[in-house]
Amino acid sequence: MRFDIVTLFPAIFDGYLTQSLLDKAIQRKLVEIHRHDLRDWAADTPHRKVDDRPFGGGPGMLIQVHTTVDCVEAVETMDAKPARRILLSPGGKRFDQPLAEDLATSDRIMLLCGRYEGFDQRVVDILQPEEVSVGDFVLNGGEVAAMVIVDAVVRLLPGVLGDENSCIEDSFSRGNRLLEFPQYTRPREYRGHEVPSVLLGGDHKAIADWRDAQSRERTRQRRSDLLPENKPNN
């Protein structure tokens, strides 16, 4: 899979791309991640200016349409595979595990990271990207949101995780989208807190039943909206 990240601050990704599983996935060529500085397509070459004040007044600055469109169209030609365009925006549809799983089937994804007051609306009108939000809050820019999407998608690619079943057992990754059950490792007892005995007995069915019950109870307590019986269409 190939990611193209369009950003005004490509250096933000320096540390992120060189750590842990993502770094290993890049080294093993399971994923390519290319960063593109939007300023490289600025019409105002000496100053590399990419923003301007909004028509009609108001606070802040907007990223200009021609700079963004020129950049995206140029980046598109850098690989034969068509890119699925994602514009990070607090007004977009909510990013969740089903969307991550859907994106993981793509060959190429382009992430457009906004700054300031966002993009000129004509960027959306002309490029027709999917607008995606990582939550009901506002960030300084789309870079952190882009990292969230890359992280959630890359771990779903074959070969990235050491155990291919790991992502299946994660919260939100099963058909009913239950939260993950609690897990334990050594020592068996610490400060009066003991590992549940069912996990020590070797009865795989009993363990599976316990984990399912724990997932349902945890979901009921923390995210009851995820339970099948509480879905709007039921």
C-alpha positions as CSV (number, residue, x, y, z in Angstrom):
1,M,0.0,0.0,0.0
2,R,1.1,3.6,-0.7
3,F,0.3,6.6,1.4
4,D,0.8,10.2,0.0
5,I,0.5,12.8,2.7
6,V,0.0,16.4,1.6
7,T,1.1,18.8,4.4
8,L,2.6,22.1,5.2
9,F,4.7,20.5,7.9
10,P,6.3,17.2,6.6
11,A,8.9,17.2,9.4
12,I,6.1,16.5,12.0
13,F,6.2,12.9,10.7
14,D,9.9,12.3,11.1
15,G,9.9,10.5,14.5
16,Y,6.5,8.8,13.9
17,L,7.7,7.1,10.7
18,T,10.9,5.7,12.2
19,Q,9.4,3.8,15.2
20,S,8.0,0.5,16.1
21,L,5.8,-1.6,13.8
22,L,5.4,1.2,11.2
23,D,9.1,1.5,10.7
24,K,9.4,-2.3,10.3
25,A,6.5,-2.3,7.8
26,I,8.3,0.4,5.8
27,Q,11.6,-1.4,5.9
28,R,9.9,-4.6,4.7
29,K,8.2,-2.7,1.9
30,L,4.7,-3.7,3.1
31,V,3.8,0.0,3.0
32,E,5.2,3.2,1.3
33,I,4.7,6.6,2.9
34,H,5.5,9.7,0.9
35,R,5.3,13.2,2.3
36,H,4.6,16.2,0.0
37,D,5.2,19.8,1.1
38,L,2.3,21.9,-0.1
39,R,4.5,24.9,-0.3
40,D,6.4,23.3,-3.2
41,W,3.4,24.1,-5.4
42,A,3.0,27.7,-4.2
43,A,2.4,30.2,-7.0
44,D,4.2,32.9,-4.9
45,T,7.5,31.2,-5.4
46,P,9.9,33.5,-3.4
47,H,7.7,33.5,-0.3
48,R,6.0,30.1,-0.8
49,K,2.7,31.6,0.3
50,V,-0.1,29.1,0.3
51,D,-2.9,30.9,2.3
52,D,-5.0,34.0,2.1
53,R,-7.7,35.8,4.0
54,P,-11.3,34.5,3.4
55,F,-13.7,36.5,1.2
56,G,-16.5,38.0,3.4
57,G,-14.2,38.5,6.3
58,G,-13.7,36.5,9.4
59,P,-10.7,35.3,11.5
60,G,-7.8,33.2,10.3
61,M,-6.5,32.3,6.9
62,L,-7.5,29.7,4.3
63,I,-5.3,27.4,2.2
64,Q,-5.7,28.4,-1.4
65,V,-7.5,26.3,-4.0
66,H,-5.0,26.5,-6.9
67,T,-2.0,25.5,-4.8
68,T,-3.8,22.5,-3.4
69,V,-5.3,21.3,-6.7
70,D,-2.0,21.7,-8.5
71,C,-0.3,19.7,-5.7
72,V,-2.8,16.9,-5.6
73,E,-2.9,16.5,-9.4
74,A,0.9,16.4,-9.5
75,V,1.2,13.9,-6.7
76,E,-1.4,11.7,-8.4
77,T,0.9,11.3,-11.4
78,M,3.8,10.0,-9.2
79,D,2.3,6.4,-9.2
80,A,0.2,4.5,-11.7
81,K,-2.3,3.5,-9.0
82,P,-5.2,5.9,-8.5
83,A,-5.3,7.4,-5.0
84,R,-8.3,7.4,-2.6
85,R,-8.4,11.0,-1.5
86,I,-9.0,11.7,2.2
87,L,-9.3,15.3,3.4
88,L,-8.9,15.5,7.2
89,S,-11.6,17.8,8.6
90,P,-13.6,18.2,11.8
91,G,-16.7,18.4,9.6
92,G,-16.1,15.0,8.0
93,K,-17.6,11.6,8.7
94,R,-16.3,9.9,11.8
95,F,-13.3,7.7,11.4
96,D,-13.9,4.3,12.9
97,Q,-12.7,0.7,12.7
98,P,-15.1,-0.3,9.8
99,L,-13.7,2.7,7.8
100,A,-10.1,1.6,8.7
101,E,-10.9,-1.9,7.4
102,D,-12.3,-0.4,4.2
103,L,-9.3,1.8,3.7
104,A,-7.0,-1.2,4.2
105,T,-8.3,-2.7,1.0
106,S,-7.1,0.3,-1.0
107,D,-3.8,0.2,-3.0
108,R,-3.1,3.9,-2.5
109,I,-4.4,6.6,-0.1
110,M,-3.8,10.3,-0.2
111,L,-4.2,12.3,3.0
112,L,-4.8,16.1,2.8
113,C,-3.8,17.8,6.0
114,G,-5.3,21.2,6.5
115,R,-4.1,24.1,8.7
116,Y,-5.3,27.5,9.8
117,E,-9.1,27.7,9.0
118,G,-8.9,24.9,6.6
119,F,-9.1,24.7,2.8
120,D,-10.9,26.9,0.3
121,Q,-14.3,25.0,-0.3
122,R,-13.4,24.7,-4.0
123,V,-10.7,22.1,-3.0
124,V,-13.6,19.8,-2.0
125,D,-15.7,20.8,-5.0
126,I,-13.0,20.1,-7.6
127,L,-11.1,17.2,-6.0
128,Q,-14.1,15.4,-4.5
129,P,-12.2,13.9,-1.6
130,E,-13.8,12.0,1.3
131,E,-13.9,14.3,4.3
132,V,-13.0,12.4,7.5
133,S,-12.8,13.4,11.1
134,V,-11.0,11.5,13.9
135,G,-13.3,12.9,16.6
136,D,-15.5,15.7,17.8
137,F,-12.7,18.1,18.6
138,V,-10.4,20.5,16.8
139,L,-6.7,20.0,16.2
140,N,-4.1,22.5,15.1
141,G,-3.9,20.7,11.8
142,G,-4.5,17.4,10.0
143,E,-1.1,15.9,10.6
144,V,-2.0,14.1,13.9
145,A,-5.3,12.9,12.4
146,A,-3.3,11.6,9.4
147,M,-1.1,9.6,11.8
148,V,-4.2,8.1,13.4
149,I,-5.5,6.9,10.1
150,V,-2.1,5.6,8.9
151,D,-1.6,3.7,12.2
152,A,-5.1,2.2,12.2
153,V,-4.9,1.1,8.5
154,V,-1.3,-0.2,8.4
155,R,-1.7,-2.6,11.3
156,L,-4.5,-4.3,9.3
157,L,-2.2,-5.0,6.3
158,P,-1.0,-8.7,6.0
159,G,2.4,-9.3,7.5
160,V,2.5,-6.1,9.6
161,L,1.6,-7.7,13.0
162,G,3.5,-10.6,14.4
163,D,0.2,-12.4,15.1
164,E,-2.3,-12.1,12.3
165,N,-5.1,-12.8,14.9
166,S,-4.1,-9.8,17.0
167,C,-6.2,-7.2,15.1
168,I,-9.2,-9.5,15.0
169,E,-9.4,-9.6,18.8
170,D,-9.0,-5.8,19.2
171,S,-11.8,-3.6,20.4
172,F,-14.2,-2.7,17.5
173,S,-12.6,-5.3,15.2
174,R,-15.3,-8.0,15.5
175,G,-18.6,-8.1,13.8
176,N,-20.5,-7.0,16.9
177,R,-17.9,-4.3,17.7
178,L,-17.5,-5.1,21.4
179,L,-14.8,-3.6,23.5
180,E,-11.8,-5.9,24.1
181,F,-11.8,-8.2,27.2
182,P,-9.2,-7.6,30.0
183,Q,-5.9,-9.4,29.7
184,Y,-3.2,-10.5,32.2
185,T,0.4,-11.7,32.3
186,R,2.9,-12.6,35.0
187,P,3.0,-12.3,37.9
188,R,-0.1,-14.2,38.9
189,E,-0.6,-12.0,42.0
190,Y,0.4,-8.4,42.6
191,R,-0.6,-6.3,45.6
192,G,-3.5,-8.5,46.3
193,H,-4.8,-8.5,42.7
194,E,-4.9,-12.0,41.2
195,V,-5.2,-13.3,37.7
196,P,-8.7,-14.8,37.2
197,S,-8.5,-18.5,37.8
198,V,-10.4,-19.4,34.6
199,L,-7.4,-18.1,32.6
200,L,-5.1,-20.5,34.4
201,G,-7.0,-23.8,33.9
202,G,-6.4,-24.5,30.3
203,D,-10.1,-25.0,29.4
204,H,-10.2,-23.1,26.1
205,K,-14.0,-23.0,25.9
206,A,-14.3,-21.7,29.4
207,I,-11.7,-19.0,28.6
208,A,-13.5,-18.1,25.4
209,D,-16.9,-17.8,27.3
210,W,-15.3,-15.7,30.1
211,R,-13.7,-13.4,27.6
212,D,-17.0,-12.9,25.7
213,A,-18.8,-12.2,28.9
214,Q,-16.2,-9.7,30.0
215,S,-16.3,-8.0,26.6
216,R,-20.1,-7.6,26.8
217,E,-20.0,-6.3,30.4
218,R,-17.2,-3.9,29.6
219,T,-19.1,-2.6,26.6
220,R,-22.3,-2.3,28.6
221,Q,-20.5,-0.2,31.2
222,R,-18.5,2.0,28.9
223,R,-20.1,2.0,25.5
224,S,-23.6,0.6,25.7
225,D,-24.4,2.2,22.3
226,L,-22.2,-0.5,20.7
227,L,-24.3,-3.4,21.9
228,P,-26.5,-4.9,19.1
229,E,-29.7,-4.5,21.2
230,N,-29.0,-0.8,21.5
231,K,-28.4,-0.1,17.8
232,P,-30.9,2.4,16.3
233,N,-32.3,-0.1,13.7
234,N,-33.1,-2.8,16.3
